[in-house]
Amino acid sequence: MIKIAEKPLMASIEDVPGGTSKNFDEIINCIWLTIITMTTVGYGDYFPRTLIGRGLITIIAIWGNFLLAMLVVTLMNTVTMEKPEEKS
């Protein structure tokens, strides 16, 4: 969805010197942006420029925070011992 949302800007974005493409024409760049946003790292090397792209990334960031919170709660419930387990 990021690739589709950012498609109107692909004609105006030029490659960065050194041969690395900073656009969302390649699917790997879209995947990288999604993973970095979901883990709330946010390096800033790739970022959406359209309003729809920014909206999608905002939803992805909220979803990533939710998933991370659920992971922490699940791990804590798994590791926490019951009273009989603590006595033994």
C-alpha positions in Angstrom: 0.0 0.0 0.0 2.9 2.3 0.7 4.2 1.7 -2.9 0.8 2.6 -4.3 0.4 5.7 -2.1 3.9 7.1 -3.0 3.6 6.3 -6.8 2.7 9.9 -7.8 6.0 11.1 -6.5 8.3 8.5 -8.1 8.8 10.6 -11.2 10.2 13.6 -9.3 12.5 11.8 -6.9 16.1 11.4 -8.0 18.7 8.9 -6.9 21.0 9.8 -4.2 24.7 10.0 -5.2 26.3 6.7 -4.7 23.7 4.6 -6.4 21.3 4.0 -3.5 17.7 4.7 -4.4 15.7 6.5 -1.7 12.3 5.9 -3.3 9.5 3.4 -2.9 9.6 2.0 -6.4 11.3 -1.1 -4.9 9.2 -3.3 -2.6 12.2 -3.9 -0.3 12.2 -0.1 0.6 8.6 -0.3 1.5 9.2 -3.4 3.6 12.1 -1.7 5.4 10.0 1.4 6.2 7.2 -0.8 7.6 9.5 -2.9 9.8 11.4 0.2 11.1 8.1 2.0 11.8 6.5 -1.0 13.5 9.5 -1.5 15.8 9.4 2.3 16.6 13.0 2.7 15.6 12.4 5.3 12.9 15.8 5.8 11.3 14.5 8.5 8.9 16.3 7.1 5.9 12.9 6.4 4.2 9.8 8.3 4.9 6.5 8.9 3.1 6.0 12.2 1.3 2.3 12.0 0.4 -0.6 12.5 2.8 -2.0 9.0 2.2 1.5 7.5 2.8 1.9 9.4 6.0 -1.6 8.2 7.1 -0.6 4.6 6.4 2.6 4.9 8.3 0.8 6.4 11.3 -1.6 3.4 11.4 1.4 1.1 11.1 3.2 2.8 14.0 0.1 2.5 16.2 -0.3 -1.2 15.2 3.4 -1.8 15.9 3.0 -0.3 19.4 0.0 -2.5 20.1 1.7 -5.7 19.0 4.8 -4.8 21.1 2.6 -4.2 24.1 0.8 -7.5 23.6 4.1 -9.3 23.3 5.4 -7.8 26.6 2.1 -8.7 28.4 2.2 -12.2 27.1 5.8 -12.8 28.1 5.2 -11.4 31.6 2.2 -13.6 32.1 4.2 -16.6 31.0 7.2 -15.9 33.2 5.1 -14.9 36.4 4.9 -17.7 38.9 1.9 -18.8 40.9 1.9 -19.1 44.7 2.6 -22.9 44.7 5.4 -22.4 42.2 7.0 -19.7 44.4 6.9 -21.9 47.5 8.6 -24.8 45.8 
